[in-house]
Amino acid sequence: MRYVICDVFTDNALAGNPLAVFTDARGVSESMMQSLARELNLSETTFLLPAEQGGDARVRIFTPTQELPFAGHPILGTAFVLAAPLQRPIVRLETAGGIVPVRFELSGARVSFAWMLQPLPTCKPFGDEATVRLLEALGVTESTLPVELYNNGVHHVYVALPTEEAVASVRPNIERLGVFGAIGINVFANAGNRCKTRMFGPGLGVAEDPATGSAAGPLAVHLLRHGRLQSGAEIQIEQGAEINRPSRIHAIVRGTSQALESVEVGGGAVIVARGEFHC
């Protein structure tokens, strides 16, 4: 079973968010996929299968503990792995959450950047009691925006802090955060179109994630809904510095808070290793 490792949401090897992509998962059982993801112990591992719904390939996405219907850096990284053999300007990946198109930008003959069109997220309040417990577990006193829960195939909750320094200084109680289950817990600060964010996901099997593509789109929507971002404006999200995996994610949301039109998330990726399992 051959696999490729790429670092996603970065232009530099050994930064960003690492991803393992098994390039031919035909005949690999679901239980084996989960075991391989647990063995590699990255935020996510993907498995490529023949397309079934008109896309270019079908993708299954696993954290060390569970399968996800959609995730950001696994889709972007998997598309980069397919870019060379497919030689197409757009790759359409079938996920359990639907078909996700990924559009490439070229630097000469090399793919240097890609944009994915994400599912439009839904939103609801996180709840007063849950918010109090969440803030206590994070060790912060308040959020400067309403604490809300978004779902685009993965659930993410957002806590806004006043400064980037406040985000960097968060020291959460990971055990208490795990009680919230399989959601990403995001703390962020933004100044104009620049954002700094951290994502904690112990309920997803990831204590802290270096770069979270599935959270970047809803973050842009959150900023749009609360008047901190204009439709069509591009935000740049810095993540991962606190765990020595600096990452950069780009996001654009179009539409209004009442009628979203599109959510795009983009970044670079670098292939850093190839290997194989014999099981």
N, C-alpha and C positions, 0 to 999 in steps of 0.2 A: 504494500500500500504506500504509494509515493505521495510526498507532500512537499509544499513550498512554504517557507516562512517569509512574510513581508512585514515591514514596519509601515504603518498607515498614519496619515495625517502628519507627515514630515517629509522633508527632502533629504534627510540624512539618515544613514544606517545607524541602528542601535539607539534610536529615539522614537518618538511617536508610540503607537499602540501595536504591539506585535500580533500577528495573525497567522495561524497555520491553515493552509488550504490543501485538502486531499483532492487531487486533480481527477481521480477516477474512483468513485465510491460505489460503482456497480457491484452488487453482491455483498456489500458491507451491511451488517445488521444494525438496527437502531441501537441495540445495547452495546455493540462494538464501537459505534460512533461516540456514544457517551463515555465509554471507557477510554477511548483515545483522547477525547477532549480533557478528561480528568488527568490522564497521564501527562499531557503537554502542559496543562494548568495555566493556559493563557486566558485572557478575558473571554475570547471566543475562538472556536475552531469551525471551519466550514468544510462541507463535503459536496463535491460536484457530481451531478447526475444528469442523464439525458433530459432534455426539455420535454414537457408534456402539454403545455398550454400555449405554444407559439413563441416562447422566448428562445434565447440562445443556449441556456443551460438552466437546470434546476439546482437550487442551493438549499442545503439544510444547515442550520446554525446552532451550535451547542456552546454553552458556557461549561465550566467544570461540573455543574450540578444539574443543568436542565437544557431542553431545546427551546429556542426562541423563534417566533414567527417572523421577526424582522429585527435587524440591528444595523447600525450605521457603518462602523469601521469594517465589519466583515463583508458587507456588500461592496464597499469601495475597494478594499484590498483584493477580494476575489475578482472583481472586474479588471484590476491591474494585471493579475496573473493571466487572465484570458486575453488581454489586449494584444499581445504579440501573436499567439496562434490564430486568433480570429481575424485580426487586421480589419477591424470595423470602427467607424467613428462613434458608434453607439452600441453598447452591449445591453441586452434586456435579460435580466435575471429573474427567474421564477422563485418566489419565496412563499411560505405559508400565508403571508399577509398580502400576496398579490405580486404582479410583475413590476419590478423596479428598473427603469431605464437609467443607464450610466453613460454620460456623454464625456468624451475625452478631448483634451487640449494637447496639441503637439508642440514640442520644441525640436525643430528639425524633423527627424524620423522617430524621435523618442516621445513616448507618452509622458508628459510632465505633470499633468493635473487632470482631475476628473470631477464631474458634478453628478450627483444622484438626485433623482426626483423622488422625494419621500412621500409616503402616505400622509394625507392630511390628518393632523392629530385632533382628537376630541379633548375637552377640558371640563373639569368640575372642581369645586372647592375641596380642599383636603379635609376640612372639618376642624372646628375650634379645639376640641379635646385632643385630636390627633396632632394638630399643629403645636400645641403646648408641649406634648411629649416629644415631638420631633425636635423642637428648639432646645429642649433640655438635653436631649441625647447629643445634639451637635455642640452644645456648650455656648450657644448664642442667646441673646435676650429677645431679639425681635427680627422680623423681616421688613424691609422697606417697601415691599410690594405684597399683595395678597399671596398666601401660600396655596398653590393650586396643583392639581394632579392632571397630567396629560397622558394620553395613550395614542401611540402610533404603531402599535404592535408590541411595544415595550412601555411599561408605566414609568413615568418620571415625575418627581415632585421638585418644586423650585423654591429656594429660600434666597431672597435678595439681601445682600449686605452692603454697607455704605461705601467701602473702599476695597481695592485689590489687596491691601495689606490685611484687612479683616478676613478676607477669604483665605489668604496664605496662613493665617494664624489659627484657623479652626483645628481643634484637636478633638474629634468626635469620640464618643463611646461606641465603638464598633459593635459590641455585643448588644447594646440597647437599640442601635439602628437595625440590627438583624431582625428584631421583633416585628418590624413593619413589613416583612415578607419580600417578595420578588419585585421590588421597585428600585429604580435609581434615585438616589437622594442627592440633589444638586444644590450647591451653594455657589453664588456668583455675584460679581459686581460689574457694572458697565459704566463707561464714560464715553458718550457718543457712540461710535460704531465699534469700539474696542471693548471686549469682554474678557474677564478672567473667571474661570470656573473650575470647580472640583466636583467629582461624582463619586459617591460612596455607594457600594452595592453589595453588602454582605449577604443579603437575601438572594442575590444572583450568583453568589460564589466568588465575588470580587470585592475585596476590602476597599480599594481605591483604584479607579480606572484611569489610565494615562490619557485617553482621548475617547469621547463618547459621541459618535456620530448620530445615534438615535436621539440623543438629548439636545443636540445642537439645533435641529429644526424646530422643535417645540420651544426652545429658549427664544429663538427669533420671534416665534408667534407670541410668546409671553410678553416680550418687549413691545411688539406691535399693539397688542391688546391694551397695554397700560400706558400708551403714549410715549414710549421711549425709543421707538423706531418707526421710520416711515416705510410704506410699501415700496418694494423694489430696492431698498438700501441694503448694501452688503455689510454684514458684521464679520469681524475677525475674532475668533475665540482662542485664547491661550489656556492650555490645560497641561497637567502632568509634571510641572516643574518640581513640585514637592516630593515626587517619588522618582526624580531623576530621569524622567521620560518626557522632555518638553515636546509639546504638540501644538499644531496650529490647524484650526478648523474654520472654514468659511461657510456662511449661511445667508440665504436670501429668501424672504417671504414676500409674496405678492397677494394683494387683496385688502380686505378690511377685517376688523375683528368679528363682524357679523357674517362675512362671506369670504372665506379664504379661497384663493385661486391656486396657489402652488407654493411648495416648500422645497428648496434646493439646498443641498449640503455638499461642499466640495473640499478637496485637499489633494495632497500628493501621496505617493507611496514608493517604497524602495524594496525590491526583493533582496534578501540577505542570506538565505540558506535553502538548501534542498536536502531531503532525506527520505528514508523509507522505513516502514515498520514491517516486521515479520511476525505475525501472530496466528 
